[in-house]
Amino acid sequence: MEPISLEGKVALVTGGAGGIGRGIAESFAELGARVLVADSNPEAVSRSNDEARGQGLSIDAVECDVRDTSAVRALIQRVETKERRLDILVNNVGHTLRLFKPLEEMTDENIDDLFSVLLRHVMICSREAIPLMKRSGEGGSIISISSIEGYRGLPNIVPYAAFKLAIEGFTKSLALELGPHGIRVNAIAPETTESESIRPSRWVKPENQERIPYWIPMGRFGRPSDTAGCAVFLASALSEWVSGTVIHCDGGSLAAAGWYRMADNRWTNTPIIEGSGL
Ligand SMILES: NC(=O)c1ccc[n+]([C@@H]2O[C@H](COP(=O)([O-])OP(=O)(O)OC[C@H]3O[C@@H](n4cnc5c(N)ncnc54)[C@H](O)[C@@H]3O)[C@@H](O)[C@H]2O)c1
């Protein structure tokens, strides 16, 4: 088997100046890709460019809000002018906007805002990138970052789970359209992962930290490098016959689906711990 390489490939990662997106951008660049990052946070953009220079990685971050169609058009134009091609698109932007409340309290504006930051840009960025990917002439890979929350019930922010699950529908349908052009379309659904906005290492109180190994079958929360590993697989020739699917990057938590490991290594699905486990 050939060693994994993204040499000669050009990748665009949205929201790649921090968190999971940053992990993906770094992994791609370490494997030889030239990476462009589109991020709406100017400080994060400037920090990302400083870090990339320090690391000697080809990651060029630019300020762009992917909810703005004209900004996305200008971004793709920039990729074409600078690189003349695009092989990999990662639709990574996504956020809860901290809109945690029951559906009956969600305003129209709340639902529209979540739609914009979770799903709309996935379609807009892909739509704008596809012609350049086709012109590049070597197929390509579109990867969208969903969430494991789309695959289980998520109370108090219903639209987040709904729009994340919708990424699977988008992925399957677009995979059919683009298959004949050699462009693969897939998604990754991570479980809770340490990032800029998600901080389980700070949120779980010190006295509860010892419970973490029992909470998720693989014994820890996610790291950006976990999702990045899946993204490398989906971006590279390793997955050249994989399209229209979603990788659950979740440490086994979806499989657990309500089962928890106890301190004595037995498993329980009830709140009665003593004597109830398997
Ligand atoms: N971290 C988790 O636990 C987790 C779990 C499952 C899924 N996800 C998904 O993974 C993706 C990345 O999550 P994260 O936790 O790394 O996010 P993050 O908030 O830590 O980082 C996101 C980056 O996107 C940028 N960004 C935000 N809105 C933008 C916009 N409109 N245009 C351009 N850039 C924008 C931010 O500036 C930031 O640099 C999201 O789609 C999220 O829903 C995260």
PDBQT file of the ligand as one rigid body, heavy atoms in Angstrom, charges set to zero:
ROOT
HETATM    1  N1  LIG A 301     -16.457  20.097  19.596  1.00  0.00    +0.000 N 
HETATM    2  C1  LIG A 301     -17.439  19.181  19.695  1.00  0.00    +0.000 C 
HETATM    3  O1  LIG A 301     -17.706  18.587  20.755  1.00  0.00    +0.000 OA
HETATM    4  C2  LIG A 301     -18.234  18.817  18.470  1.00  0.00    +0.000 A 
HETATM    5  C3  LIG A 301     -18.960  17.614  18.502  1.00  0.00    +0.000 A 
HETATM    6  C4  LIG A 301     -19.701  17.269  17.367  1.00  0.00    +0.000 A 
HETATM    7  C5  LIG A 301     -19.695  18.071  16.251  1.00  0.00    +0.000 A 
HETATM    8  N2  LIG A 301     -18.976  19.238  16.268  1.00  0.00    +0.000 N 
HETATM    9  C6  LIG A 301     -18.994  20.050  15.056  1.00  0.00    +0.000 C 
HETATM   10  O2  LIG A 301     -17.662  20.182  14.614  1.00  0.00    +0.000 OA
HETATM   11  C7  LIG A 301     -17.499  21.447  13.961  1.00  0.00    +0.000 C 
HETATM   12  C8  LIG A 301     -16.358  22.205  14.615  1.00  0.00    +0.000 C 
HETATM   13  O3  LIG A 301     -16.682  22.372  15.993  1.00  0.00    +0.000 OA
HETATM   14  P1  LIG A 301     -15.652  23.015  17.036  1.00  0.00    +0.000 P 
HETATM   15  O4  LIG A 301     -16.140  22.587  18.379  1.00  0.00    +0.000 OA
HETATM   16  O5  LIG A 301     -14.247  22.730  16.641  1.00  0.00    +0.000 OA
HETATM   17  O6  LIG A 301     -15.976  24.576  16.835  1.00  0.00    +0.000 OA
HETATM   18  P2  LIG A 301     -15.241  25.831  17.462  1.00  0.00    +0.000 P 
HETATM   19  O7  LIG A 301     -16.322  26.773  17.838  1.00  0.00    +0.000 OA
HETATM   20  O8  LIG A 301     -14.271  25.421  18.512  1.00  0.00    +0.000 OA
HETATM   21  O9  LIG A 301     -14.414  26.398  16.222  1.00  0.00    +0.000 OA
HETATM   22  C9  LIG A 301     -15.102  26.745  15.068  1.00  0.00    +0.000 C 
HETATM   23  C10 LIG A 301     -14.309  27.704  14.223  1.00  0.00    +0.000 C 
HETATM   24  O10 LIG A 301     -15.248  28.134  13.233  1.00  0.00    +0.000 OA
HETATM   25  C11 LIG A 301     -15.191  29.550  13.132  1.00  0.00    +0.000 C 
HETATM   26  N3  LIG A 301     -16.498  30.014  12.688  1.00  0.00    +0.000 N 
HETATM   27  C12 LIG A 301     -17.643  30.073  13.418  1.00  0.00    +0.000 A 
HETATM   28  N4  LIG A 301     -18.647  30.573  12.648  1.00  0.00    +0.000 NA
HETATM   29  C13 LIG A 301     -18.112  30.809  11.426  1.00  0.00    +0.000 A 
HETATM   30  C14 LIG A 301     -18.647  31.299  10.212  1.00  0.00    +0.000 A 
HETATM   31  N5  LIG A 301     -19.927  31.676  10.120  1.00  0.00    +0.000 N 
HETATM   32  N6  LIG A 301     -17.828  31.401   9.134  1.00  0.00    +0.000 NA
HETATM   33  C15 LIG A 301     -16.533  31.033   9.213  1.00  0.00    +0.000 A 
HETATM   34  N7  LIG A 301     -15.968  30.575  10.351  1.00  0.00    +0.000 NA
HETATM   35  C16 LIG A 301     -16.749  30.455  11.446  1.00  0.00    +0.000 A 
HETATM   36  C17 LIG A 301     -14.805  30.032  14.514  1.00  0.00    +0.000 C 
HETATM   37  O11 LIG A 301     -14.220  31.320  14.442  1.00  0.00    +0.000 OA
HETATM   38  C18 LIG A 301     -13.842  28.956  14.975  1.00  0.00    +0.000 C 
HETATM   39  O12 LIG A 301     -12.505  29.250  14.591  1.00  0.00    +0.000 OA
HETATM   40  C19 LIG A 301     -18.854  22.131  14.066  1.00  0.00    +0.000 C 
HETATM   41  O13 LIG A 301     -19.609  21.882  12.909  1.00  0.00    +0.000 OA
HETATM   42  C20 LIG A 301     -19.507  21.464  15.263  1.00  0.00    +0.000 C 
HETATM   43  O14 LIG A 301     -20.921  21.539  15.216  1.00  0.00    +0.000 OA
HETATM   44  C21 LIG A 301     -18.253  19.625  17.352  1.00  0.00    +0.000 A 
ENDROOT
TORSDOF 0
